[in-house]
Amino acid sequence: MKKTTLLLCALTLWGCKPEENTSDAYGNFEAREILVSSESAGKILRLDVEEGQSLKAGEIVGVIDTTALHLRKLQLLASIRTVQGKTQDVQPQINVLEEQRRNLLRERDRLKALVQEHAATQKQLDDMEGQLLVVERQIASARAQNRNLNTGILGETDPLRVQIEQIEDQIARCYIVNPVDGTVLLQLAEAHEVTAPGKPLYKIADLDQMTLRVYVGGDQLPNVKVGEAVTVLVDADEKSNRTLTGTVSWVSPKAEFTPRIVQTKEQRVNLVYAVKVLVKNDGTLKIGMPGEVRW
């Protein structure tokens, strides 16, 4: 009877033994966070972001006051018009010379006919050819003078146009453009505040796909391969876990000392390797949430 009682006690204690945790690695979920900062200085006229809001890449979410830049652009445009007003037009003079040339051409043709009929001398025809050549040279000189003079004047507008391009670039930077698809994690500025280049406005991250960063010991490393599908466990309640599917995306090429966040089943290693596992977010995964991996 005594032996039977001891056997029953042993079986009872064995049945009450806690189930061994079979997970191979532990870590926390993280996401690629982007801190969106201002690219210009001025008063924030509009900033349409709120924590938890979903934004699309390329979406304009705010604008910084551009009044001073716009006035500067108008000033440069007025300067260009002033410079252009200094140009000289010698076309009227050229028109007069062209008319003289046409008259000389008619007179030369008449003299050619008279020379053939011996009613005019060759010298008269030669003199007419000389006059025609002089007028043609005057026309060419007037055109060249007009071109060179106006080129120099209009060249003064080139630096002004470059300044306008710079102003337009600064105006474009006053529009706050969201860089990536994601969810706003933290709002750091409000409309009507004054900002400066490099000042953070909000933080955003793509939460559709999370990264579980875990740490494995050297003895587990041969079982970890990039691209391999793994089982990911997250807490469902105090006693059970939910199962998700993940993919190993990166394995650290070098070892590091065991970080504090590692909760190994056995304290048998001093060095571990970081591993990233991509997990599609079903809407329940949060940054910093703990997770487990089974190879």
C-alpha positions as CSV (number, residue, x, y, z in Angstrom):
1,M,0.0,0.0,0.0
2,K,2.8,2.3,0.8
3,K,4.5,1.7,-2.5
4,T,1.3,2.4,-4.4
5,T,0.9,5.7,-2.6
6,L,4.4,6.8,-3.5
7,L,3.9,5.9,-7.1
8,L,0.7,7.9,-7.3
9,C,2.4,10.9,-5.8
10,A,5.2,10.7,-8.3
11,L,2.8,10.5,-11.2
12,T,0.9,13.4,-9.8
13,L,4.0,15.5,-9.5
14,W,5.2,14.6,-13.0
15,G,1.7,15.6,-14.4
16,C,1.9,18.9,-12.7
17,K,5.3,19.8,-14.1
18,P,5.1,23.0,-16.2
19,E,5.3,22.4,-20.0
20,E,8.7,23.2,-21.4
21,N,8.9,26.3,-23.5
22,T,9.9,25.1,-27.0
23,S,10.5,28.5,-28.6
24,D,14.0,28.9,-30.2
25,A,14.4,32.7,-30.0
26,Y,12.8,35.7,-28.4
27,G,12.7,39.4,-29.2
28,N,10.5,42.4,-29.9
29,F,8.6,43.8,-32.9
30,E,9.9,46.9,-34.5
31,A,9.2,49.0,-37.7
32,R,11.2,51.3,-39.9
33,E,10.4,54.7,-38.4
34,I,10.9,57.9,-40.4
35,L,11.2,61.3,-38.8
36,V,9.8,63.9,-41.2
37,S,11.4,67.3,-40.7
38,S,10.9,70.8,-42.1
39,E,13.0,71.8,-45.1
40,S,12.4,75.6,-44.8
41,A,11.8,78.2,-42.2
42,G,8.6,80.1,-41.5
43,K,5.1,79.8,-40.0
44,I,3.3,76.5,-40.5
45,L,0.0,77.5,-42.2
46,R,-1.3,74.0,-42.4
47,L,-0.3,70.6,-41.0
48,D,-2.9,67.8,-41.6
49,V,-1.4,65.0,-39.6
50,E,-2.7,63.2,-36.5
51,E,-1.3,60.3,-34.5
52,G,-2.8,57.1,-35.8
53,Q,-3.6,58.6,-39.2
54,S,-2.7,56.6,-42.4
55,L,-0.9,58.6,-45.1
56,K,0.1,57.8,-48.6
57,A,3.5,58.5,-50.1
58,G,3.6,61.8,-52.0
59,E,0.6,63.2,-50.2
60,I,0.9,66.9,-49.3
61,V,0.1,67.2,-45.6
62,G,1.1,70.8,-44.9
63,V,2.5,74.0,-46.1
64,I,4.8,76.7,-44.7
65,D,4.3,80.4,-45.4
66,T,5.7,81.4,-48.8
67,T,4.8,85.1,-48.9
68,A,8.3,86.4,-48.6
69,L,9.6,84.0,-51.3
70,H,6.8,84.9,-53.6
71,L,7.5,88.7,-53.2
72,R,11.2,88.0,-53.9
73,K,10.3,86.2,-57.1
74,L,8.1,89.1,-58.2
75,Q,11.0,91.5,-57.6
76,L,13.3,89.4,-59.8
77,L,10.8,89.2,-62.6
78,A,10.5,93.0,-62.5
79,S,14.3,93.3,-62.7
80,I,14.3,91.1,-65.8
81,R,11.7,93.3,-67.5
82,T,13.8,96.4,-66.7
83,V,16.9,94.8,-68.3
84,Q,14.9,93.8,-71.3
85,G,13.7,97.4,-71.7
86,K,17.4,98.4,-72.3
87,T,17.7,96.5,-75.5
88,Q,18.0,98.5,-78.7
89,D,16.2,97.8,-81.9
90,V,18.0,98.9,-85.1
91,Q,15.5,97.3,-87.3
92,P,14.1,100.7,-88.6
93,Q,17.7,101.6,-89.7
94,I,18.0,98.2,-91.4
95,N,14.7,98.7,-93.2
96,V,15.9,102.0,-94.6
97,L,19.1,100.4,-95.9
98,E,17.1,97.5,-97.4
99,E,15.0,100.0,-99.3
100,Q,18.2,101.7,-100.6
101,R,19.5,98.3,-101.7
102,R,16.3,97.5,-103.6
103,N,16.6,100.9,-105.4
104,L,20.2,100.3,-106.2
105,L,19.4,96.8,-107.6
106,R,16.8,98.4,-109.9
107,E,19.2,101.1,-111.0
108,R,22.0,98.5,-111.7
109,D,19.7,96.4,-113.8
110,R,18.8,99.5,-115.8
111,L,22.4,100.4,-116.3
112,K,23.3,96.9,-117.5
113,A,20.7,97.3,-120.2
114,L,22.0,100.7,-121.2
115,V,25.6,99.4,-121.3
116,Q,24.5,96.7,-123.7
117,E,22.9,99.3,-125.9
118,H,26.0,101.5,-125.6
119,A,23.9,104.2,-123.9
120,A,25.9,104.1,-120.7
121,T,29.5,103.5,-119.8
122,Q,31.0,100.6,-117.9
123,K,32.3,103.0,-115.3
124,Q,28.7,104.0,-114.4
125,L,27.8,100.4,-113.9
126,D,30.9,99.8,-111.8
127,D,30.1,102.8,-109.6
128,M,26.6,101.4,-109.1
129,E,28.0,98.0,-108.1
130,G,30.2,99.7,-105.6
131,Q,27.4,101.7,-104.0
132,L,25.4,98.4,-103.8
133,L,28.2,96.6,-102.0
134,V,28.6,99.5,-99.5
135,V,24.9,99.3,-98.6
136,E,25.0,95.5,-98.2
137,R,27.9,95.9,-95.8
138,Q,26.1,98.5,-93.9
139,I,23.1,96.2,-93.5
140,A,25.3,93.4,-92.3
141,S,27.2,95.7,-89.8
142,A,23.9,97.0,-88.4
143,R,22.6,93.5,-87.9
144,A,25.8,92.3,-86.2
145,Q,25.9,95.4,-84.0
146,N,22.3,94.9,-82.9
147,R,22.9,91.2,-82.1
148,N,26.1,91.8,-80.1
149,L,24.7,94.7,-78.2
150,N,21.5,93.0,-77.2
151,T,23.3,89.8,-76.3
152,G,25.3,91.6,-73.7
153,I,22.3,93.3,-72.3
154,L,20.2,90.2,-72.2
155,G,23.1,88.3,-70.6
156,E,22.4,90.4,-67.5
157,T,19.1,88.5,-67.1
158,D,20.8,85.0,-66.8
159,P,21.8,85.4,-63.1
160,L,18.3,86.8,-62.3
161,R,16.7,83.7,-63.9
162,V,18.9,81.4,-61.9
163,Q,17.8,83.2,-58.7
164,I,14.2,82.7,-59.7
165,E,14.9,79.0,-60.1
166,Q,16.4,79.0,-56.6
167,I,13.3,80.8,-55.2
168,E,11.0,78.3,-56.9
169,D,12.9,75.4,-55.3
170,Q,12.6,77.0,-51.9
171,I,8.9,77.5,-52.5
172,A,8.5,73.8,-53.4
173,R,10.3,72.9,-50.2
174,C,7.7,74.8,-48.2
175,Y,5.1,72.1,-49.1
176,I,5.3,69.2,-46.6
177,V,5.2,66.0,-48.6
178,N,4.7,62.7,-46.9
179,P,7.6,60.4,-48.0
180,V,6.2,56.9,-47.5
181,D,3.0,54.9,-47.0
182,G,2.4,54.5,-43.3
183,T,0.8,55.4,-40.0
184,V,1.6,58.6,-38.0
185,L,3.2,57.5,-34.8
186,L,4.0,60.9,-33.2
187,Q,3.0,64.4,-34.0
188,L,5.7,66.9,-33.1
189,A,4.4,70.2,-34.5
190,E,1.1,72.1,-34.9
191,A,-0.3,74.6,-37.4
192,H,0.5,78.2,-36.7
193,E,3.8,77.3,-35.0
194,V,7.1,78.7,-36.4
195,T,9.5,76.0,-37.8
196,A,13.0,75.9,-39.1
197,P,15.0,73.7,-41.5
198,G,15.6,70.3,-39.8
199,K,13.0,70.7,-37.1
200,P,11.0,67.5,-36.7
201,L,7.3,67.7,-37.6
202,Y,6.0,64.1,-37.2
203,K,7.1,60.5,-37.1
204,I,5.7,57.8,-39.5
205,A,6.2,54.1,-40.0
206,D,4.8,51.4,-42.3
207,L,3.0,49.0,-39.9
208,D,1.7,46.7,-42.6
209,Q,4.8,44.6,-42.3
210,M,6.6,44.4,-39.0
211,T,10.1,43.2,-38.2
212,L,10.7,40.8,-35.2
213,R,14.3,41.2,-34.1
214,V,15.4,38.1,-32.2
215,Y,18.7,36.8,-31.0
216,V,20.0,33.3,-31.4
217,G,23.0,31.5,-30.0
218,G,25.9,30.2,-32.1
219,D,24.6,26.6,-31.7
220,Q,21.3,27.7,-33.4
221,L,22.9,29.7,-36.2
222,P,23.2,26.7,-38.6
223,N,19.4,26.3,-38.6
224,V,18.8,30.0,-39.6
225,K,18.7,30.7,-43.3
226,V,17.6,34.0,-45.1
227,G,14.4,33.5,-46.9
228,E,13.3,30.6,-44.7
229,A,9.7,30.6,-43.4
230,V,9.4,30.3,-39.6
231,T,6.7,30.2,-37.0
232,V,6.1,33.3,-35.0
233,L,4.3,33.2,-31.6
234,V,2.7,36.3,-30.0
235,D,0.6,36.4,-26.8
236,A,-3.1,35.8,-27.3
237,D,-3.9,35.9,-23.5
238,E,-2.1,35.0,-20.3
239,K,-2.0,31.3,-21.1
240,S,-2.0,30.9,-24.9
241,N,-0.3,32.2,-28.0
242,R,-1.3,33.1,-31.5
243,T,0.6,31.7,-34.4
244,L,1.8,33.8,-37.4
245,T,4.1,33.1,-40.3
246,G,7.3,35.0,-40.8
247,T,10.3,35.0,-43.1
248,V,13.9,35.4,-42.1
249,S,15.1,38.6,-43.9
250,W,18.5,39.2,-42.3
251,V,21.1,37.5,-40.2
252,S,23.8,39.5,-38.5
253,P,27.3,38.7,-39.9
254,K,28.9,39.2,-36.5
255,A,28.2,38.2,-32.9
256,E,27.5,40.5,-30.0
257,F,27.1,40.2,-26.3
258,T,23.8,39.0,-25.0
259,P,21.5,42.0,-24.9
260,R,19.2,42.5,-21.9
261,I,16.0,41.9,-23.9
262,V,16.9,38.3,-24.6
263,Q,15.0,35.9,-22.4
264,T,16.7,32.6,-23.2
265,K,15.5,29.3,-21.8
266,E,19.0,28.4,-20.7
267,Q,21.8,30.9,-19.9
268,R,24.3,28.9,-21.9
269,V,25.8,31.5,-24.3
270,N,27.5,34.8,-23.9
271,L,27.4,35.8,-27.6
272,V,24.4,35.9,-29.8
273,Y,23.5,36.8,-33.4
274,A,20.7,39.2,-34.3
275,V,18.1,37.9,-36.8
276,K,15.3,39.9,-38.4
277,V,12.0,38.1,-39.3
278,L,9.4,39.9,-41.5
279,V,5.9,39.3,-40.3
280,K,2.7,40.6,-42.1
281,N,0.8,42.6,-39.6
282,D,-2.8,41.4,-39.1
283,G,-3.6,44.6,-37.2
284,T,-2.7,43.4,-33.8
285,L,1.1,43.7,-33.9
286,K,2.5,46.8,-32.2
287,I,6.0,48.3,-32.0
288,G,7.8,46.9,-28.9
289,M,5.5,43.9,-28.5
290,P,7.3,40.7,-27.6
291,G,7.4,37.7,-29.9
292,E,8.9,34.2,-30.1
293,V,10.2,32.2,-33.1
294,R,10.4,28.5,-33.8
295,W,12.6,27.3,-36.6
